[in-house]
């Protein structure tokens, strides 16, 4: 049995056996809430491998798209894209966003909006994956 299945079974036990057997409202509510939390954590664990693959693909796509259009951007932006490709971290993505904003006038409004929109699509994918197990 894997971790996700174990947490689901514990949640089921809390929900179906322990909580109904409790007379006091507070402990009963706590047992039901613990079951909800375990369901969420179990789902997060179950989805983690697929989410890791999706996140890597999303980042690869972002880096590829940015590199394909990086010829006409300031050197600071190219450097931030290169750092993102190297580090592949949230910090390097944040740094890229900072550099985009600091280079906004050099990029021009249209180009800035295009680049930032592409970064936002990647960030939105991350948010959607996080929300999947929160449902």
N, C-alpha and C positions, 0 to 999 in steps of 0.2 A: 504494500500500500504506500502510495506517495504522500508527501506532506499535505497537498491540497485535499486529497481524499480523506486523510485523517482529520483535518480541520472541519471538513464538511460533516463527518460522522459525529465529531464532538458537538458541533452546532446542532445537529439533529437530536442528539441525546439531551442537550440542554433544553431545546424547544419542546420536545415531545415527552420527556420523562421527568426531568428535574424541575423545570418551571411549573408544570401543572401540579406537581406534588407539594409545592410550597404554599403555605397559607397566607403568610404576610405579603402585602403588596410590594413593598420595596425590594425584598430579595427576589420575588417572582419577576418583577420588572427588570432587575439586574440580570437575571438568568436569560431572559428573552433578549436583552440588549447584547449580552455577551455572545449569544448565538448569531445575532446580526453581524457583529464585528468579526467573528470567526468566519462567517460566510464571505464577507468582503475580503478578508486576508487570504482565505483559501482560493478565491477567484483570482486575486492578484498573483498568487504563486502559480496557479494553473496557467495563467496567460503570459507569465514572464518570458518563457522561451520565444513564443510567437511575437511578443512585443519587442524583444531584443532584436530579432531578425528584421522586423518592420522599421525599427528605429535606425538600424544600420543602413538599410536600403534608403530610407528617407534622407539620412545624412549624406550617403553617397550621391544621391540624386541632387541634393542641394549643392554639394561641392562641385559636381560635374557641371550643373547649370551655371554656377558662379564662375567657374574657370572658363567656360565657353564664352562668356561675355566680359571677361576681366581685362581684355586688351585695351579698352578705352576708359579705364577707371584710374584714379590716382594710385600712386605706389603704396600708400598707406592701406588702401582697400585691398590691393593685391597681396600685400604682406599679411593682412588679417585673414584673407581667404586661405593663404598658404599655411598659416598657423592653425586654422580650423582643420585643414586637411591633415596636418601633422598630429595635433593633439586630440582631435575628435572629442572635445569636451564641452560641457555647458559654459565653462568660463571662456573658452575660445569663441564660442558662438556669441556670447554676450559682448565680448571685445569687438567682434565683427560689427554688431549692431551699433556700438559706441562709435566705431570708426566711420560707419556709414553716416551717422548723424553729424559727426564732426567734419565730414567731407561733403556734406549736402550741397553747399554752394558750388564746389568744384564739379560735382556730378551733374548738377542741374536738377530741377524739380522732377522732370519726367523719368530720368535715369535713376535718381534716388528712389522714387516711388516703385519702379520696377524691381530694383534689387531688394528693397525692404519687403515688398509684397512676396517675393520668393522666399525670403527668410521666414516671414510670417506663416506661409503655408507649411513649412517644416515644423514650426513651433505649434501650429494648430494640430498637426498630426500627433504630436506628442501629447497634447491636451486630450485629444479624442481617445488615445490609447489609455490614458490615466482614467478617463471617465468610464471606460468600458467596464472596469471592475467595480466602479462605484455605483453602478446602476442596481 
